[in-house]
Amino acid sequence: MNSTSIITDTHTHLYSEEFDQDRDEMIQRAIDAGVTRFFIPAIDAAATQSMYDLEKNYPDNVFLMMGLHPTYVKDNYLEELTHVENELAKRKFYAVGEIGIDLYWDKTHLKEQQIAFKKQIQLAKQYKLPIVIHCREAFDEIFEVLEEEKSEDLFGIFHCFSGTLEQALQAISYNMKLGIGGVVTFKNGKIDQFLNQIDLKHIVLETDSPYLAPIPYRGKRNESSYLVNVISKLATIYEVSEEEIATITTRNSKEVFGI
């Protein structure tokens, strides 16, 4: 990688307590590696203040989203959605996210997750913002909602995409880019087998740090500097230079987030 390529991490939980011991050093490592743009997904109201603090400390590098993560949709979800609404009305965000449906951990709140997902898509449209989708074992349920909500002003990122080629094409048909991270480096990740059939204009990079570290760090804490490992794998898959991967994916991120 040459130092002129700007690399964008479209999904990183920099406020995670996993980084409490060395957050500034970790962010500096990323910046030194060329990763200078960090898009920060929201989880729930409890995370909001630490997101604002991050933005204050790194105003040129950190860009915030607002939303309620599906695994945090509990009995008090209406209260949480009100928080999302209030924050969106108050200030600038770059996306509504991360939002969606997660049936991996717990299926008891499926109905509430569907309501919260739909409601937040409508907020995104109201504010002309992209959505960032969290989908775990819920492709059919997610696509059902997207089908109901599809329109010119529905667009965004399918975060941590791990589906099939058909699901990838379906996601793209709803104006979604595919968020590609550590999974593409896994032996059993499978997406590496068809990704080169998807035009690079549909791809953005992400770490989802501290989760889903790429090979050779799999199973350890992920961080944004490891995006270079993902770029290296994508360069092999697409048979282009790492610079080209960095340039195109950053351009794609600007198209989604408007910055």
Disulfide bonds with the S-S distance in Angstrom:
none
